[in-house]
Amino acid sequence: MDPRHSQLVRDAFIRLYDDGLIYRSTKMVSWSCALQSVISDIEVDKIPTEGRTLIEVPGTKARVEFGVLHTIEFPIVDSAALGPLSVRVETTRPETMLGDVALAVNSRDDRYK
């Protein structure tokens, strides 16, 4: 972000912290698309599943899908001279694909030389 926007974001977080609406911790949090909210790792019930499982989640009208791994292939830009190249990513959250703007790979991995 440019310096002005970066400062605005910092100011907003400081105000939220000072008002007691957010707190700082080392706990893991994730965005829940189903709940349209951030949830902490301590708010998650760990339920073992075997494959695709639909589970009722508080605050949702429809059951939410769990236990499915989706494969998405991202084309590598400017690879026409080498043929069609892509990077395969597996995720349990395909809804985040539209927000994905970058991908990092290990430059020592022979698959990406």
Beta strands, then each sheet from edge to edge (+ up, - down):
strand 1: 29-32
strand 2: 37-40
strand 3: 53-55
strand 4: 64-66
strand 5: 70-75
strand 6: 86-91
sheet 1: 1+ 2-
sheet 2: 3+ 4-
sheet 3: 5+ 6-
end
